């Protein structure tokens, strides 16, 4: 008969083996993509799984920034502007809406919260065709004459509906003692001053969480960016996702597949760095926001 200690060791061993297998399954595609980004052979089909050390080169990374037909550097700048712009607007919207729903009491409050929650269950791309035609009327989508306006259109699309994602931030604000607001109001502070000068400084973890989530979405998004910018002929105004997807077209894939891998590696670095730097605040923010609903 197996003793308690032996049974625990056996259980832990099985768990660690399963976790190790999952790590290999998750990490191998990433390793393969990184190794192919340094591969001197630019095609898709190969007779090997990982390239040989002797065949590795940084030429694919150089090609991204020297190829005038497909300016990867401009794509990075466009994507960064869109991600930062929508991140700032979205974060402000979410914080203000969440604070109002957490602290203020008004008619239709709960109904509005439920409506926003239900709307948030539907993926945003369901409305992308309607959004495209609406923004096209104002010259903010697939505009060949002034393609820079497409960037403004994408920022607005990503950020204007951000207030419906209030529930995590509202949950965090619910954990902040209401006595702070009451004491400030007794001293003569307005609701606006309480929010900006007292609640916001106490909410650093949830602000970091909100910034990260609102930055990563536009930074990695392909669907809306393709709809709004994919029809613009000037490659200079594309985002990274649209540009890299173009490398996978039938005409370019054999010459640009390893450049696609290199571009994917580069675009993932900012996200990894942000998570490593802000991981502590991210975890505190999301767990604090989940404490109350």
N, C-alpha and C positions, 0 to 999 in steps of 0.2 A: 504494500500500500504506500502511495507517495505521500511523504510528509508535507506539512504546510510550507516549510521553507523551500523544499524542492519544487513544489507546485508553483510557488511564487517565482522562483528562478526560471522555470520552464515557461510560464506565462510572459515574463519580461523578455525572455529570449525571442519568443514568437513575435511579440510586439515590435521589438527592435529590428528583427529581420524584415517584417512588413514595412516598417518606416524606412529602412535602408533601401528596400526595393523601390518604394515610392520616390525617394530622393533621386535615385538613378533615373527613374522614368521622367521625372521633372527636369533634371539638370542636363540629361544627355542632349535633348534638342537645343538647349542654350549653348552647350559646348560645341555641338556640331555647327551651329550658326556662327559662332565666334571663329572657329577654325576655318570655315569656308570663306569668311570675310578676309582672311589672309591668303587664300588659295590663289595661286598664279593662273589656274585654269578657270576661265570665266563662265563656262557653260553649266547647265543644270545637271545633266546625266554624267555620272562618274562611275568608274570601276572600283572605287574605294569608298569606305565610310568616312574616314578622316584623312585629310591630306598629309603627305609626308612633311617632315620638318624642313627638308631641303627645298620643298616647293612653296614655302611660305614667303609672302611679300607684303609690303605695305602699299603696293601700287593701287589697290582698290580704294583705299582711303584717300590717296592723292587724287585719284580720278574723280572722286566726288566733288572736290573743290577746284579742279582745273578744267572740267568739262563745261564748256560754255553753253552747250545745247541744253544741259540739264543742271542748272546751278543749285546744287545742294545747299550751299551757304545761304542763298536767298530764301530757300524753303525753310531753313531753320529760323531765320529772322522773322518771316511771316508767321510761322507757327508760334514763336515766342511772343510776338505782339498779340496774336489772337488769344493765346492761353493766359497771358498776364492781364490783358484788358478784360476778358470775360471773368477771370478769377476775382479781380477787384470789385467789379460790379456785382457779381453773384454773391460774394462774401458779404458785402454791405446789405444786399437784399435779404439774405438768409438771416443775418444777425438782427436786423430791424424787425422783420416779420416775426421771428421767433420770440424776441423780447416782448413785442406787443401781444402775442398770443399767450405768453407765459404770465405777464404781469397785469395787463389791462383786462377789464371785464366790460363787454359790450354785447348788444343784441346780435344774434346770428353767429356768435363766436364759434361755438361748437359745430354748427352746421358748416361754416367755412372751413374749419379744420378737417372735417370729414370729407368735404368735397375735394380739398387739396390733397388729402391722403389718397383718395380714390384715383384722382387724376395722375398722381405720381406712380401708380401701379402700371400705367400704360407707357410703353417705351416711346421715347421722343421721336423716333424715325417714322412713327405712324402718321405724323402730321407734316413730314418733310416736303411732300409735294405741294400741299397748300401753302406752307411757309415759303417755298421757292417762288411760287407765282406771285404771292403777296409782295415779297421783297424785290422781285424782278420788276414790278410796277414802279418801285421807287429807285430802280437802278442799283440795287444792293446785292444782286445775284447774277452770276454769269455775265457780267458787264464787260464787254470787250473794249469799249471806248475809255472807261475809267475803271480799270480792274482793281485799283486800290480800294474802291468802295466795297468790293466784295469782302474785304477784311472787316470793315465796319459791320456789314451785314451778318457775318459769322459771329462776331462778338455779341451782337444783339440777340441772335438766335440762341446762343449758348447761355446767355445771362438773364434774359427777361423773365423766364419761367422759373428761376432758381428759388423763388420764395416758397414754392410748393414743397421743397425738401426741408421743411422746417423742423421735422419731428425730433431728430437727434439733438439739434441745438436747443430746441425748446426744453427737452428733457434735462439738458445741462443747466439752463437758466432756472428751472424749477428747483434745482438743488442749492442755488444761491439763496441764502436767507432773505426773506422779504423784509425783515427788520432793518436791513441796510437801506432799502428804499424808503421805508417809513421814517427812519431817523433823518435821512437827507431831506425829505419833504418837510419835516418839522423845522429844519434849519433854513427852509426857503428855497431849496433847489427845485428846479422844474424837472419834469419827466425826461426831457431831452438831456439835461445836464447829468441826471442820475445815470442814464444809459451810457453816455460817452465818457464820463469822468470817474464813475464808480463801478458799474457792471462790466464794462469792457476790460479795464485793467485786471479784474478778477477772473476773466474768462480766457486767459491765454491758451490753455489746452484745447478748448473747443474751437477757438479761432484758428489755431494751427491745423486742426483736423479739417475745418471748413476750407481753408486755403488749399490744402493738399488735394482734397477731393475735387474742388472746382478748378484746379490747375491741370490735374491729370486728365480729366475728361476731354477738354479741347486739345490738349497736347497729343493725345493718342487717337482722337476720333478720325475716322475715315469716311463714314457714310454721309454725314451732312456736308463735310468739306468737299467730297466728290460731287455732290449735287450742286453746291453753290459755286465751286471753282473748277470742276472738272471740264467744263465746256469752254473755259478761257484758253485760247490758243497759245498765249504767251506763258511759257513755262516758268518765267521769273516770279509769277504771282501765285504759284501753287503752294500748298502746304507740304510738309514732309510726307504725310501719309499718301496724299494724291500723287506726289512725285515718285515715291518708291513703288507704288502700285503700278505706275506706268512702266517701270523697269521689267515687270512681269508680263508685259504684252508679248505677243508672238514674235513681233519684229525685233524686240530688244533683249529678250530674256537670255539668249545665248551669249550676248556680249556684256550684259549688265547684271547677271544674277549675283555674282560675288559683290558687286557694288551695292546691290539691294541688301545683302547680308551686312555689309559694312555700315550702310546707312541705318539699318535697324539696330545695330550695336550702339552707334553714336547717339541715336535718339533716346535710347533707354538709359543712358548714363545719368542725365539730370534727375530722372525719377528715382533711380537707385540712391543717388547722393542725398536727395531730399528726404527719403525715407530713413536713411541711416542717421542723418543729422537730427531729424524731428520725430524719430520713432517713439521716444518717451512721451512727448506731448500728444502724439497721435493716439497712443493707447489710452492715456488718461482721458483725453477728450471723448473718445468713442465709448469708453466704459462709463464715464460720468454722464454722458447723454443718454445712456441706456438705463440709468438708475431709476428714472421716473419718466412716465409717458405723458 
